Amino acid sequence: MAADGRDGKKANVDPKLLELLACPLTKGPLAWDPERGELVSRVAKLAYPVRDGIPIMLPSEARTLSVEDVLAPPPPRLSGPA
């Protein structure tokens, strides 16, 4: 069983935590991609994995977005604090 949701289960992340996170490189917003269980920074063109509900916010662990990922409609943006 994979710990990062690749075993068929969707990774769960606390929505309150997601509201506080920003891309460590650009300090910009992140979007949640529930299909891949990743936090996406379109500006940095990186997707940060979420493992066991914990975002791994290390650029060395991030997946570089492909051209198809960049051109695809963006995942929903995380809302900031109200």
Rosetta blueprint (number, residue, H / E / L):
1 M L
2 A L
3 A L
4 D L
5 G L
6 R L
7 D L
8 G L
9 K L
10 K L
11 A L
12 N L
13 V L
14 D L
15 P H
16 K H
17 L H
18 L H
19 E H
20 L H
21 L L
22 A L
23 C L
24 P L
25 L L
26 T L
27 K L
28 G L
29 P L
30 L L
31 A E
32 W E
33 D E
34 P L
35 E L
36 R L
37 G L
38 E E
39 L E
40 V E
41 S E
42 R L
43 V L
44 A L
45 K L
46 L E
47 A E
48 Y E
49 P E
50 V E
51 R E
52 D L
53 G L
54 I E
55 P E
56 I L
57 M L
58 L L
59 P H
60 S H
61 E H
62 A L
63 R E
64 T E
65 L L
66 S L
67 V H
68 E H
69 D H
70 V H
71 L H
72 A L
73 P L
74 P L
75 P L
76 P L
77 R E
78 L L
79 S L
80 G L
81 P L
82 A L
